[in-house]
Amino acid sequence: KITRLVEYATNRSLPVVIVCASGGARMQEGSLSLMQMAKISSASYNYQSDKKLFYVSILTSPTTGGVTASFGMLGD
């Protein structure tokens, strides 16, 4: 859903504000959840590099693990 949000904003030249709150992915979630973070990061990178649009990432407590390593720290 987050990837679709970023793609929607890219196509319409809209700013993106994401509020992150995550304790990290659990081992039981497997590789699918890990790949979703990479997918979101890729969409965010395209959003910022192609269109130079405004992306704000608000990190709440706790925000750790993969979210911090991926799209959480990519904001302006």
Secondary structure, 3 states (H helix, E strand, C coil): CHHHHHHHHHHHCCCEEEEEEECCCCHHHHHHHHHHHHHHHHHHHHHHHHHCCCEEEEEEEEECCHHHHCHHHCCC
